[in-house]
């Protein structure tokens, strides 16, 4: 791809987000019922190519169970409120009622409560006992500390997640987590992330992870791009990671799942993520808008309460419907925020693709006018795509 000159001493590639691109119809169309959107990772098969993000406003043991029953998999944050408090309901009530000016400071205090190891096993077992696949996340810094508790509870899938996770963390003060060695020795499959470039994705794939999360900074509650100036728009980040997946497959014969993490709020965004090369999507804020979500209409990122450099915000999300309506419908709104996976199915049918793997090969175009062309009445009236 051609480099753009930013100035005489620096050039860079042009990158694109979901709003910059459009999926092009092919010469075929299909019936939505004939489209298969199921997803497999390691030994597990899901009806929906969906991971619910490991955020306290989104995933509680109860919502993890419900999302599992609807066909997705939810990731419980093992460093969040559910492992710090025996019963976090009153804390969640307080977070929802905080004045925006004071929210970050008070959340830093709430999350200063230590993690109780016995709660890690308890939460995992709550999810497992319901019969759905259990998945939970830890940060690289605490992975080794919590491994024993995670294995004893017989977790099915582990996610090692940070703002940016590298296969090669260099530290002069502490012995960093050796991802490659850790993943090779662990008996459960591991998903790692986030990353946003070809090289970083390739290195994470080489650690032996079964999946890689792609996305640095696109989330609704994330302020990494503002605080640190780091990030890559999602369409480009996913396409780069998909390129790394092809190279890794050629080198090893092993297919690593690319999971688009963040930046999707409509069914169209989910479809574009897969058309750019993702195998599945990880979403947070659309699920925080569910009536059952523990955030009570609020959503915050995992680094919102960082003790010295918060990189997230508590954002208010309008409660739109049940988890079922948001994921699989029926939708009673016309803006694409309900029935996300019905929309994916219809998008694939309309463009003629039968499976997620096929849809990854869909033609896309750079199309900045996609959402505005011919939509002046919707914009002026604040309806449909205009609100």
Secondary structure, DSSP 8 states (H G I E B T S, - for coil): --EEEEETTEEEE----GGGEEE---S----GGG-B--EEETTEEESS-EEE-S-TTT--HHHHHHHHHHT-EEEEETTSHHHH-SSTHHHHHHHHHS-TTTHHHHHHHHTTS---HHHHHHHHHHHHHTTS--EEEE-GGGHHHHHHHHHHTT-SEEEEE-SS--S----SSS----HHHHHHH-SSEEEEEEE-SHHHHHHHHTTT-SEEEE-SS-STTB-HHHHT-----HHHHHHHHHHHHHHHHHHHS---EEEEES---SHHHHHHHHHTT-SEEEESHHHHTBTT-TTTTEEE-TTTT-SSS--B-EEE----B-HHHHHH-----SSS-S-HHHHHHHHHHHHT--BHHHHTT--EEE-TTTTTTT-HHHHHHT-GGG-
